[in-house]
Amino acid sequence: MCILCSDVGRRAVLGGSLAAVAGAILPAAPASAEQPVAERAAPPDTIYHGGHVLTMAHHDRTAEAIAVRGGRIIAVGSERRIRRLATADTTLVDLKGRTVLPGFVDAHSHAPYPGLVKLYYADLSSPPVGAVTDIASLVSALKAKADTARAGDWVRGWGYDQTLLAEGRHPTAADLDRASGTLPIWAAHTNGHMGVANSVAHRLAGITRDTPNPPGGVIGKDPATGEPTGLLQEAAQNLVARLQPSFTPAQLTAGAKATSDLYTAAGVTTSVIAGGGADLYAALGAWQRTGVTAFRSLLMLSGDPLAGLPLPEGTGDEWVRVSGFGESVYDGSIQGYTGYLTEPYHKLAEGLPAGYRGYTNYSPDVLKARVDKLYADGYAVRIHGNGDAAIDDLLDAYESAIAKHGRRDHRLRIEHAQTAREDQLDRMRRLGVQASFFVSHTYYWGDQHRDIFLGPERARRISPLNSARDHRYSLHLDSPVVPQSPLQAAWSAVNRTTRSGKVLGPEQRVTPLRALRAVTIDSAWQHFEEHSRGSIEPGKLADLVVLAENPLTVRPHRIKDIEVLRTIVGGRAVHSA
């Protein structure tokens, strides 16, 4: 979750711009861009042959060639059989021994924000993502952005992590004032659950020592003086987010294009967007139909379900569709001390009381009422829960809704499920609740979870994939929290290697095949899309990714480094290396 993707944060940076994007270029009567499945007797437009095809279909069968017509797969099998379908008009694509998989189904991220962050924010990330290593280099990056800003602009930065800075602390408002004392500055933490504002931003927001914490948020204050430090957590971020100018329609379109380039280069053909409303749905359609974006989108709605949601479940087509409700952020992030745990944090940050366990952003009663309404209205429900205490509350709410309204093929989901315990996984299994794991935490924050936040025993169980082996879980990157790369997620699932090179919880490692299923067919299944994508089978969309090497046969530590050579959506190459 990121502040850009919260309801207030989204309105702040988007304003009415999404509606303007859609109104400017969206056809008055949207129609499906998909062509019907070709008759089986009709010859293929294209045949991909000479490769290793990992179908992810029943029994994980493999093949040598694929025939495509009208944007769909019409045949899969041996090279000899598929080549016989060719005519003089068929394009033959020689894979030259490369490996083909179904296009990756990104289970949870935040398009178009990765592109907006890339284009319009100072990069505050630490290695290996960025170059910020201490407060001085963070201030320098913000100052470079401030030096090109105009009067009245906000200076935005994204991606700092206090645990990776030499000082081991958050920057303060006074630190950020060194980048500019006249322009407001917002520096967002890489987890999206907090950030730091400079003194100008505090003055504009009216934040003083007397400002109370908003519901579901914390204003950082110096324990000795009571003065604001600059740090704003969870809902407190909205105090400054609502003041930031919206991106223009042109900036949003550029951000969407940059996001598309990032995603298709990583092999993503379908992205599940965690949070948005009718304006984002319309803009996604506009961007797709005008060629700005090349991937398919499944939009998980956000907002207050008790007040009603703007679009019914399933609205749309195979390019852009409403797929449930998601990113109602119940608790925060473990590495931000805002995840809600049953046992106290391992080592406490300065100012936190003994026994501190984090908190939720709203009450269990509100959670239960929201889930009940969503379930009764037929939405697939997918809510953020990182800490195990938050997961307990989510399962209580899910179980209550099922008991009240009856069990169905609901495919309820918990987003991230970072610290799910064994008993919770058993309960999820009984209720038919699945998880979408942010398993790359084992790399990006595994060392910190072990040494600071959770301690060795709890940390080795984060994203417990092997314990969930009889679940149909998915994997995601939560971009822009970390860079989009399903192969990196699969690598983390297989290796569980931290930044320092240590293995975190080797007993929770899974096979490469299981990891690949979690970024293809199992992710599609969680969104009721298993009949259209996620595996290479006749009748399905011709959404494919061509890899330079076979992730099932390379050494496991190299999976994340496999080159994506080509990404194909609807039979058309949208990325070529």
C-alpha positions as a printed NumPy array, in Angstrom:
array([[  0.   ,   0.   ,   0.   ],
       [  1.172,   3.529,  -0.679],
       [ -0.205,   6.954,   0.162],
       [ -0.582,   7.547,  -3.566],
       [ -3.063,   4.695,  -3.532],
       [ -5.076,   5.597,  -0.449],
       [ -8.381,   7.292,  -1.123],
       [ -7.303,  10.731,   0.107],
       [ -3.813,  10.412,  -1.371],
       [ -5.194,   9.316,  -4.721],
       [ -7.598,  12.236,  -4.868],
       [ -4.769,  14.576,  -3.906],
       [ -2.412,  13.614,  -6.708],
       [ -5.024,  12.838,  -9.325],
       [ -7.823,  15.265,  -8.592],
       [-10.093,  15.461, -11.617],
       [ -7.263,  14.634, -13.992],
       [ -8.238,  11.001, -14.535],
       [-11.707,  12.043, -15.611],
       [-10.146,  14.521, -18.011],
       [ -7.93 ,  11.784, -19.469],
       [-10.903,   9.485, -20.011],
       [-13.156,  12.218, -21.341],
       [-10.579,  13.352, -23.85 ],
       [ -9.794,  10.037, -25.489],
       [-12.27 ,   7.373, -24.383],
       [-14.807,   6.346, -27.059],
       [-18.392,   7.154, -26.166],
       [-19.474,   3.52 , -26.365],
       [-16.595,   1.267, -25.278],
       [-16.491,  -2.094, -26.996],
       [-14.367,  -5.151, -26.383],
       [-11.139,  -5.142, -28.361],
       [-11.033,  -8.923, -28.252],
       [-11.808, -10.987, -31.317],
       [-13.82 , -14.194, -30.929],
       [-11.976, -17.48 , -30.764],
       [-11.092, -18.592, -34.27 ],
       [-12.648, -21.721, -35.703],
       [-10.317, -24.605, -35.059],
       [-10.171, -25.354, -38.789],
       [ -8.902, -21.85 , -39.613],
       [ -5.135, -21.565, -40.084],
       [ -3.008, -19.734, -37.516],
       [ -1.759, -16.19 , -37.981],
       [  1.443, -17.023, -36.112],
       [  3.265, -20.127, -34.963],
       [  5.907, -19.991, -32.248],
       [  8.14 , -23.036, -32.555],
       [ 11.549, -24.4  , -31.677],
       [ 11.334, -23.636, -27.973],
       [ 10.472, -24.99 , -24.558],
       [  6.864, -24.182, -23.691],
       [  6.003, -24.295, -19.971],
       [  2.22 , -24.265, -20.262],
       [  1.3  , -24.096, -16.542],
       [ -1.738, -26.094, -17.655],
       [ -3.072, -29.305, -16.139],
       [ -0.241, -31.485, -14.801],
       [  2.146, -28.655, -15.81 ],
       [  2.588, -30.152, -19.245],
       [  5.283, -28.893, -21.588],
       [  5.212, -28.419, -25.35 ],
       [  7.369, -27.288, -28.265],
       [  5.125, -24.967, -30.279],
       [  2.094, -22.688, -30.072],
       [ -0.355, -21.655, -32.804],
       [ -2.137, -18.297, -32.497],
       [ -5.014, -16.778, -34.426],
       [ -6.945, -13.584, -33.746],
       [ -5.115, -12.893, -30.506],
       [ -5.879, -16.309, -29.032],
       [ -4.141, -19.634, -28.755],
       [ -5.647, -22.238, -31.068],
       [ -3.228, -25.133, -30.604],
       [ -0.344, -26.235, -28.385],
       [  1.813, -29.288, -28.902],
       [  4.78 , -30.795, -30.633],
       [  6.632, -28.847, -33.309],
       [  5.743, -31.435, -35.931],
       [  2.024, -31.264, -35.191],
       [  1.796, -27.484, -34.91 ],
       [  3.934, -26.773, -38.002],
       [  1.44 , -28.819, -40.06 ],
       [ -1.181, -26.129, -39.343],
       [  0.818, -23.431, -41.158],
       [ -0.159, -21.944, -44.508],
       [  1.64 , -19.507, -46.76 ],
       [  0.087, -16.657, -44.742],
       [  1.277, -17.937, -41.354],
       [  4.187, -16.131, -39.705],
       [  6.687, -18.597, -38.255],
       [  8.61 , -17.382, -35.214],
       [ 11.639, -19.518, -34.356],
       [ 12.214, -19.429, -30.606],
       [ 15.724, -20.857, -31.043],
       [ 15.542, -22.971, -27.931],
       [ 14.227, -20.2  , -25.698],
       [ 11.533, -20.778, -23.071],
       [  7.944, -19.548, -23.3  ],
       [  5.597, -19.119, -20.341],
       [  2.149, -17.604, -19.977],
       [  2.435, -13.846, -19.54 ],
       [  2.907, -12.963, -15.886],
       [ -0.188, -11.956, -13.907],
       [  0.96 ,  -9.288, -11.448],
       [ -1.334,  -9.942,  -8.478],
       [ -1.07 ,  -6.596,  -6.657],
       [  0.505,  -3.299,  -7.629],
       [ -0.468,   0.289,  -8.251],
       [ -0.408,   1.366, -11.894],
       [  0.066,   4.116, -13.029],
       [  2.095,   5.15 ,  -9.969],
       [  5.352,   3.305, -10.741],
       [  5.687,   5.431, -13.886],
       [  4.678,   8.623, -12.078],
       [  7.295,   7.935,  -9.406],
       [  9.94 ,   7.314, -12.05 ],
       [  9.176,  10.525, -13.934],
       [  8.245,  13.031, -11.263],
       [  9.788,  12.004,  -7.924],
       [ 13.323,  12.21 ,  -6.615],
       [ 14.678,   8.687,  -6.245],
       [ 15.401,   8.167,  -2.542],
       [ 15.975,   4.402,  -2.79 ],
       [ 19.025,   2.694,  -1.357],
       [ 21.148,   0.17 ,  -3.256],
       [ 20.556,  -1.987,  -5.208],
       [ 17.49 ,  -0.023,  -6.371],
       [ 18.901,   3.496,  -5.981],
       [ 21.964,   5.343,  -4.687],
       [ 20.865,   6.928,  -1.38 ],
       [ 23.011,   5.686,   1.501],
       [ 22.683,   8.418,   4.138],
       [ 20.759,  11.555,   5.052],
       [ 23.175,  13.74 ,   3.09 ],
       [ 22.62 ,  11.853,  -0.17 ],
       [ 18.859,  11.859,   0.452],
       [ 18.907,  15.629,   0.912],
       [ 21.065,  15.991,  -2.195],
       [ 18.551,  14.059,  -4.31 ],
       [ 15.689,  16.233,  -3.056],
       [ 17.7  ,  19.411,  -3.609],
       [ 18.385,  18.424,  -7.222],
       [ 14.632,  18.102,  -7.718],
       [ 13.988,  21.395,  -5.878],
       [ 16.512,  23.225,  -8.049],
       [ 14.377,  22.513, -11.134],
       [ 11.038,  23.295,  -9.467],
       [  8.975,  26.432,  -9.905],
       [  7.497,  28.644,  -7.21 ],
       [  4.438,  26.936,  -5.756],
       [  5.545,  23.425,  -6.732],
       [  5.829,  20.586,  -4.268],
       [  9.059,  18.618,  -4.254],
       [  8.289,  14.914,  -4.06 ],
       [ 10.629,  12.046,  -3.286],
       [  9.994,   8.322,  -3.067],
       [ 11.671,   5.283,  -1.633],
       [ 13.815,   6.05 ,   1.409],
       [ 14.28 ,   3.347,   4.055],
       [ 15.631,   4.481,   7.395],
       [ 17.084,   1.05 ,   8.176],
       [ 19.332,   1.312,   5.11 ],
       [ 20.632,   4.81 ,   5.863],
       [ 23.966,   5.16 ,   7.607],
       [ 22.32 ,   7.075,  10.447],
       [ 19.708,   4.343,  10.971],
       [ 16.906,   6.88 ,  11.415],
       [ 14.191,   8.7  ,   9.522],
       [ 15.11 ,  12.088,   8.079],
       [ 13.528,  15.011,   9.9  ],
       [ 11.795,  18.171,   8.75 ],
       [ 15.012,  20.046,   9.558],
       [ 16.991,  17.661,   7.334],
       [ 14.589,  18.256,   4.444],
       [ 14.759,  22.011,   4.999],
       [ 18.357,  21.814,   3.773],
       [ 16.995,  20.784,   0.368],
       [ 14.657,  23.788,   0.3  ],
       [ 13.457,  26.263,   2.869],
       [ 10.906,  27.843,   0.531],
       [  9.224,  24.896,  -1.254],
       [  7.114,  22.232,   0.473],
       [  8.75 ,  18.786,   0.4  ],
       [  7.266,  15.327,   0.854],
       [  9.658,  12.353,   1.099],
       [  7.746,   9.063,   1.002],
       [  9.047,   5.927,   2.673],
       [  9.506,   2.972,   0.346],
       [  6.717,   1.044,   2.093],
       [  4.225,   3.822,   1.329],
       [  2.879,   3.805,   4.878],
       [  4.735,   6.89 ,   6.08 ],
       [  6.878,   9.784,   4.992],
       [  8.513,  13.003,   6.097],
       [  7.407,  16.58 ,   5.372],
       [  9.615,  19.641,   5.691],
       [  8.81 ,  22.756,   7.731],
       [  7.093,  24.538,   4.835],
       [  4.77 ,  21.574,   4.299],
       [  4.012,  21.472,   8.025],
       [  3.102,  25.147,   8.036],
       [  0.839,  24.736,   5.005],
       [ -0.889,  21.779,   6.662],
       [ -1.215,  23.591,   9.985],
       [  0.619,  20.832,  11.861],
       [  1.907,  21.987,  15.259],
       [  2.779,  20.417,  18.595],
       [ -0.911,  20.731,  19.49 ],
       [ -2.246,  18.904,  16.436],
       [ -3.838,  15.608,  17.556],
       [ -3.233,  12.351,  15.757],
       [ -5.926,  11.72 ,  13.152],
       [ -7.868,   8.436,  13.367],
       [ -5.618,   5.662,  12.06 ],
       [ -2.501,   7.83 ,  11.894],
       [  0.394,   9.163,  13.963],
       [  2.156,  12.531,  13.814],
       [  5.772,  12.049,  14.849],
       [  6.72 ,  14.326,  17.747],
       [  9.952,  14.809,  19.647],
       [  9.617,  13.064,  23.05 ],
       [ 11.486,  15.893,  24.79 ],
       [  9.936,  18.994,  23.209],
       [  6.653,  17.753,  21.749],
       [  7.441,  19.47 ,  18.453],
       [  6.632,  17.634,  15.19 ],
       [  9.651,  15.789,  13.807],
       [  8.371,  15.684,  10.244],
       [  7.39 ,  11.997,  10.268],
       [  3.771,  11.238,   9.371],
       [  2.485,   7.666,   9.571],
       [ -0.507,   6.015,   7.905],
       [ -3.57 ,   8.315,   7.814],
       [ -1.505,  11.268,   9.083],
       [  0.09 ,  11.389,   5.635],
       [ -3.199,  12.713,   4.305],
       [ -2.637,  15.971,   6.186],
       [ -0.072,  16.893,   3.527],
       [ -1.185,  14.636,   0.666],
       [ -4.411,  16.594,   0.223],
       [ -2.393,  19.793,  -0.298],
       [ -0.203,  18.451,  -3.084],
       [ -1.16 ,  19.529,  -6.615],
       [ -2.761,  16.96 ,  -8.864],
       [ -0.858,  15.582, -11.814],
       [ -2.075,  16.98 , -15.108],
       [ -3.753,  14.721, -17.69 ],
       [ -0.561,  14.858, -19.763],
       [  1.561,  13.833, -16.767],
       [ -0.808,  10.991, -15.925],
       [ -0.667,   9.714, -19.485],
       [  3.129,   9.9  , -19.481],
       [  3.171,   8.035, -16.167],
       [  0.882,   5.353, -17.562],
       [  3.169,   4.932, -20.583],
       [  6.251,   4.669, -18.352],
       [  4.459,   2.102, -16.174],
       [  3.546,   0.066, -19.244],
       [  7.152,   0.063, -20.386],
       [  8.353,  -1.099, -16.959],
       [  5.733,  -3.831, -16.686],
       [  5.975,  -5.283, -20.174],
       [  9.781,  -5.311, -19.93 ],
       [  9.296,  -7.536, -16.87 ],
       [  6.962,  -9.895, -18.753],
       [  3.728,  -8.671, -17.163],
       [  0.704,  -9.05 , -19.447],
       [ -1.995,  -8.554, -16.787],
       [ -1.68 ,  -6.199, -13.827],
       [ -4.034,  -6.317, -10.849],
       [ -4.351,  -2.732,  -9.673],
       [ -4.931,  -2.49 ,  -5.938],
       [ -7.243,   0.427,  -5.43 ],
       [ -9.181,   2.82 ,  -7.641],
       [-12.607,   3.982,  -8.7  ],
       [-14.644,   4.838, -11.753],
       [-12.233,   7.52 , -12.971],
       [ -9.252,   5.183, -12.892],
       [-11.31 ,   2.459, -14.583],
       [-12.212,   4.854, -17.407],
       [ -8.65 ,   6.13 , -17.748],
       [ -7.286,   2.58 , -17.922],
       [ -9.644,   1.898, -20.796],
       [ -8.659,   5.098, -22.533],
       [ -4.946,   4.395, -22.178],
       [ -5.339,   0.866, -23.459],
       [ -7.479,   1.766, -26.466],
       [ -5.14 ,   4.538, -27.573],
       [ -1.979,   2.456, -27.214],
       [ -0.577,   4.247, -24.156],
       [ -0.559,   1.005, -22.159],
       [  0.019,  -2.465, -23.571],
       [ -0.931,  -4.71 , -20.63 ],
       [ -4.358,  -5.828, -19.432],
       [ -5.745,  -4.463, -16.164],
       [ -7.87 ,  -5.941, -13.394],
       [ -9.003,  -3.15 , -11.068],
       [ -9.705,  -3.882,  -7.419],
       [-12.01 ,  -1.096,  -6.309],
       [-11.371,   0.977,  -3.202],
       [-13.48 ,   3.412,  -1.215],
       [-16.099,   3.04 ,   1.492],
       [-18.229,  -0.003,   0.655],
       [-20.815,   1.046,   3.228],
       [-21.5  ,   4.116,   1.077],
       [-21.632,   2.019,  -2.093],
       [-19.084,   1.299,  -4.807],
       [-19.229,   2.954,  -8.232],
       [-18.974,  -0.141, -10.451],
       [-20.391,  -3.674, -10.206],
       [-18.154,  -6.716,  -9.938],
       [-17.055,  -7.916, -13.384],
       [-17.646,  -4.643, -15.244],
       [-15.485,  -4.445, -18.372],
       [-13.845,  -6.745, -20.886],
       [-10.668,  -8.777, -21.24 ],
       [ -8.53 ,  -5.631, -21.423],
       [ -9.881,  -3.757, -18.409],
       [-12.179,  -5.324, -15.834],
       [-13.393,  -4.676, -12.281],
       [-12.159,  -7.554, -10.14 ],
       [-13.395,  -7.233,  -6.605],
       [-12.577,  -4.838,  -3.805],
       [ -9.026,  -4.39 ,  -2.615],
       [ -6.473,  -2.302,  -0.735],
       [ -8.655,  -1.363,   2.181],
       [ -5.6  ,  -1.106,   4.384],
       [ -6.505,  -2.637,   7.751],
       [ -3.058,  -2.411,   9.325],
       [  0.225,  -0.974,   8.147],
       [  3.72 ,  -2.256,   7.507],
       [  5.968,  -4.31 ,   9.773],
       [  9.072,  -2.324,   8.813],
       [  7.202,   0.865,   9.625],
       [  6.118,  -0.371,  13.076],
       [  2.495,   0.029,  11.953],
       [  1.732,  -3.638,  11.262],
       [ -0.552,  -5.066,  13.99 ],
       [  1.074,  -8.022,  15.788],
       [ -0.106, -10.379,  18.521],
       [  3.292, -10.193,  20.244],
       [  5.419,  -7.047,  20.709],
       [  7.983,  -5.906,  18.184],
       [ 11.456,  -7.353,  18.709],
       [ 13.332,  -4.048,  19.058],
       [ 11.429,  -0.831,  19.531],
       [ 12.147,   2.465,  17.836],
       [ 12.775,   5.473,  20.049],
       [  9.584,   6.765,  21.612],
       [  7.541,   3.557,  21.328],
       [  6.192,   2.166,  24.615],
       [  7.159,  -1.218,  26.035],
       [  4.984,  -3.996,  24.677],
       [  4.136,  -2.027,  21.522],
       [  2.375,  -4.216,  18.893],
       [  1.335,  -1.728,  16.189],
       [ -2.233,  -0.743,  15.372],
       [ -5.065,  -0.939,  12.885],
       [ -6.359,   1.875,  10.735],
       [ -9.976,   1.294,  11.748],
       [-11.854,  -0.864,  14.235],
       [-12.696,  -4.579,  13.919],
       [-16.389,  -3.624,  13.955],
       [-15.95 ,  -1.348,  10.942],
       [-13.939,  -4.067,   9.21 ],
       [-16.681,  -6.618,   9.842],
       [-19.39 ,  -4.27 ,   8.549],
       [-17.425,  -3.506,   5.38 ],
       [-16.71 ,  -7.156,   4.636],
       [-20.328,  -8.089,   5.299],
       [-21.596,  -5.478,   2.834],
       [-19.084,  -6.416,   0.157],
       [-19.731, -10.127,   0.472],
       [-23.505,  -9.627,   0.396],
       [-23.165,  -7.488,  -2.746],
       [-21.183, -10.201,  -4.535],
       [-17.732,  -8.614,  -4.584],
       [-14.563, -10.62 ,  -4.239],
       [-12.985,  -9.192,  -1.076],
       [ -9.231,  -8.696,  -0.768],
       [ -8.02 ,  -6.678,   2.206],
       [ -4.518,  -5.744,   3.375],
       [ -3.264,  -7.549,   6.469],
       [  0.436,  -7.728,   7.391],
       [  0.555,  -8.445,  11.131],
       [ -0.841, -11.68 ,  12.539],
       [ -3.229,  -9.817,  14.861],
       [ -4.647,  -8.043,  11.812],
       [ -4.962, -11.388,  10.035],
       [ -6.978, -12.743,  12.997],
       [ -9.425,  -9.844,  12.645],
       [ -9.681, -10.333,   8.887],
       [-10.452, -14.021,   9.272],
       [-13.087, -13.203,  11.9  ],
       [-14.741, -10.789,   9.46 ],
       [-14.556, -13.234,   6.553],
       [-15.937, -16.084,   8.64 ],
       [-18.813, -13.921,   9.885],
       [-19.804, -12.948,   6.336],
       [-19.674, -16.541,   5.116],
       [-21.785, -17.738,   8.045],
       [-24.362, -15.002,   7.511],
       [-24.699, -15.102,   3.723],
       [-23.69 , -18.652,   2.859],
       [-20.596, -20.145,   1.362],
       [-19.885, -19.68 ,  -2.339],
       [-16.895, -19.719,  -4.652],
       [-15.818, -16.426,  -3.117],
       [-12.007, -16.578,  -3.457],
       [-11.58 , -14.191,  -0.547],
       [ -8.   , -13.053,  -0.146],
       [ -5.623, -11.45 ,   2.334],
       [ -3.159,  -9.025,   0.787],
       [  0.468,  -9.608,   1.855],
       [ -0.325, -11.956,   4.817],
       [  3.245, -11.308,   5.899],
       [  3.223, -12.978,   9.32 ],
       [  0.511, -15.614,   8.883],
       [  0.825, -18.31 ,  11.549],
       [  0.284, -22.039,  11.032],
       [ -3.09 , -21.969,  12.805],
       [ -4.152, -19.049,  10.601],
       [ -3.171, -20.918,   7.445],
       [ -5.261, -23.869,   8.666],
       [ -8.206, -21.554,   9.285],
       [ -7.769, -19.932,   5.88 ],
       [ -7.845, -23.384,   4.311],
       [-11.105, -24.247,   6.068],
       [-12.716, -20.961,   5.031],
       [-11.434, -21.037,   1.457],
       [ -9.42 , -17.843,   2.007],
       [ -6.247, -17.417,  -0.04 ],
       [ -3.192, -15.184,   0.305],
       [ -1.262, -12.982,  -2.053],
       [  2.23 , -12.948,  -0.589],
       [  4.737, -10.112,  -0.919],
       [  7.496, -12.708,  -0.704],
       [ 10.202, -10.304,  -1.879],
       [ 10.198,  -8.959,   1.679],
       [ 12.614, -11.807,   2.358],
       [ 15.139, -10.007,   0.159],
       [ 14.372,  -6.321,   0.605],
       [ 13.694,  -6.368,   4.386],
       [ 14.561,  -9.874,   5.55 ],
       [ 17.644,  -8.778,   7.475],
       [ 15.693,  -6.013,   9.204],
       [ 12.788,  -8.314,  10.088],
       [ 15.253, -10.757,  11.655],
       [ 17.4  ,  -8.239,  13.525],
       [ 14.997,  -5.4  ,  14.331],
       [ 11.286,  -5.86 ,  13.818],
       [ 10.351,  -9.501,  14.455],
       [ 13.391, -11.35 ,  15.745],
       [ 14.837, -14.569,  14.293],
       [ 11.958, -16.988,  14.911],
       [  9.088, -14.885,  13.6  ],
       [ 11.19 , -13.482,  10.75 ],
       [ 12.029, -16.9  ,   9.329],
       [  8.284, -17.462,   8.833],
       [  7.419, -14.303,   6.91 ],
       [  5.597, -15.182,   3.677],
       [  5.334, -18.854,   4.713],
       [  4.916, -20.34 ,   1.234],
       [  5.808, -23.918,   2.028],
       [  3.379, -23.97 ,   4.941],
       [  0.758, -22.727,   2.456],
       [  1.633, -25.42 ,  -0.099],
       [ -1.956, -26.684,  -0.341],
       [ -3.29 , -23.142,  -0.928],
       [ -3.545, -21.456,  -4.331],
       [ -1.525, -18.4  ,  -3.402],
       [ -0.152, -15.682,  -5.646],
       [  2.994, -13.556,  -5.442],
       [  3.278,  -9.819,  -6.007],
       [  5.728,  -6.893,  -5.808],
       [  3.392,  -4.069,  -4.685],
       [  5.121,  -1.709,  -7.136],
       [  6.157,   1.056,  -6.734],
       [  7.117,  -0.267,  -3.275],
       [  9.75 ,  -2.406,  -5.023],
       [ 10.506,  -2.661,  -8.759],
       [  8.156,  -4.761, -10.861],
       [  9.708,  -8.17 , -11.573],
       [  7.732, -11.424, -11.263],
       [ 10.986, -13.304, -11.834],
       [ 12.457, -11.588,  -8.776],
       [  9.397, -12.643,  -6.76 ],
       [  9.818, -16.219,  -7.98 ],
       [ 13.538, -16.044,  -7.103],
       [ 12.688, -14.899,  -3.572],
       [ 10.167, -17.722,  -3.185],
       [ 12.744, -20.293,  -4.27 ],
       [ 15.812, -18.924,  -2.446],
       [ 14.602, -16.657,   0.413],
       [ 17.947, -14.852,   0.286],
       [ 18.285, -11.498,   2.079],
       [ 20.26 ,  -8.451,   0.946],
       [ 23.171,  -9.645,   3.081],
       [ 23.17 , -13.05 ,   1.382],
       [ 21.687, -14.988,   4.324],
       [ 18.853, -17.487,   3.864],
       [ 15.757, -16.545,   5.869],
       [ 13.661, -19.584,   6.787],
       [ 15.011, -22.244,   4.408],
       [ 12.128, -24.552,   5.361],
       [  9.707, -22.11 ,   3.683],
       [ 11.394, -22.288,   0.27 ],
       [  9.382, -23.703,  -2.643],
       [ 10.232, -25.193,  -6.029],
       [ 10.703, -23.018,  -9.115],
       [  7.607, -24.586, -10.674],
       [  5.435, -23.688,  -7.701],
       [  6.783, -20.146,  -7.689],
       [  6.047, -19.751, -11.411],
       [  2.5  , -20.988, -10.93 ],
       [  2.042, -18.26 ,  -8.323],
       [  2.812, -15.546, -10.906],
       [  0.748, -17.16 , -13.696],
       [ -2.185, -19.564, -13.378],
       [ -2.738, -19.366,  -9.615],
       [ -2.736, -15.587,  -9.713],
       [ -5.234, -15.68 , -12.6  ],
       [ -7.38 , -18.169, -10.654],
       [ -7.592, -15.879,  -7.635],
       [ -9.254, -13.304,  -9.9  ],
       [-11.624, -15.725, -11.671],
       [ -9.563, -15.332, -14.842],
       [ -8.223, -18.882, -15.147],
       [-10.417, -19.519, -18.186],
       [ -8.871, -16.657, -20.161],
       [ -5.207, -16.41 , -19.083],
       [ -2.503, -17.756, -16.8  ],
       [ -1.71 , -20.885, -18.823],
       [ -0.955, -21.734, -22.44 ],
       [ -4.005, -23.646, -23.681],
       [ -6.297, -23.532, -26.741],
       [ -8.958, -20.852, -26.426],
       [ -6.994, -18.66 , -24.038],
       [ -5.569, -15.24 , -24.757],
       [ -2.242, -15.276, -26.582],
       [ -0.448, -13.529, -23.694],
       [  3.078, -14.929, -23.552],
       [  6.544, -14.17 , -22.263],
       [  9.729, -15.427, -23.941],
       [ 12.7  , -15.934, -21.603],
       [ 16.346, -16.338, -22.526],
       [ 16.672, -19.341, -20.202],
       [ 14.451, -21.958, -18.612],
       [ 13.734, -21.048, -14.965],
       [ 13.156, -24.729, -14.194],
       [ 16.658, -25.748, -15.235],
       [ 18.926, -22.782, -14.436],
       [ 20.572, -22.669, -11.056],
       [ 17.965, -21.337,  -8.6  ],
       [ 20.048, -18.301,  -7.603],
       [ 19.965, -17.08 , -11.233],
       [ 16.183, -17.028, -11.742],
       [ 15.849, -13.286, -11.121],
       [ 18.539, -12.535, -13.703],
       [ 16.89 , -14.365, -16.62 ],
       [ 16.355, -11.908, -19.461],
       [ 12.841, -11.23 , -20.703],
       [ 13.356, -11.314, -24.471],
       [  9.811, -10.705, -25.634],
       [  6.407,  -9.987, -24.125],
       [  3.346, -10.77 , -26.236],
       [ -0.184,  -9.544, -25.496],
       [ -3.044, -10.756, -27.645],
       [ -0.58 , -12.221, -30.131],
       [  1.26 ,  -8.898, -30.569],
       [  4.793,  -8.262, -29.329],
       [  4.713,  -5.306, -26.935],
       [  8.294,  -5.633, -25.664],
       [ 11.394,  -6.961, -27.374],
       [ 14.855,  -6.935, -25.839]])
